[in-house]
Amino acid sequence: MDVEAVKQERSTPPMRLSAAVLIGALLAGAIGGIGASQLAEGLIGTDADVQSQPPLIILSVADALMAGHDARQIRAMAERLADGGFLVLDGQAVLAAPAELYLPLGEGTGR
């Protein structure tokens, strides 16, 4: 037997030990990641923050006027929505919002 082959054979860890260490490290990382995300969610409290915010609706006064509503109707509509628990914003004051937040008032309205 060659001396160099024996030294090389002794210096490499068994394949099963390497695989076990790798699998253990993967499991520990996954468990640690799940635990860290749960801890972060508890500390930040995103669920409570989302629940405390009122629902939002964007009322475009310009679109309402073009659809034939007058100022009193628009104001009454906004007040009814606010009384119902909505936060009502004018479309002119909103730079960007998802299309489903816009209140459709006439043909072609809603973004």
Secondary structure as UniProt FT lines:
FT   HELIX           3..11
FT   HELIX           15..44
FT   HELIX           46..52
FT   STRAND          56..59
FT   HELIX           61..66
FT   TURN            67..68
FT   HELIX           71..83
FT   TURN            84..85
FT   STRAND          87..90
FT   HELIX           91..93
FT   HELIX           99..101
FT   TURN            107..108
//
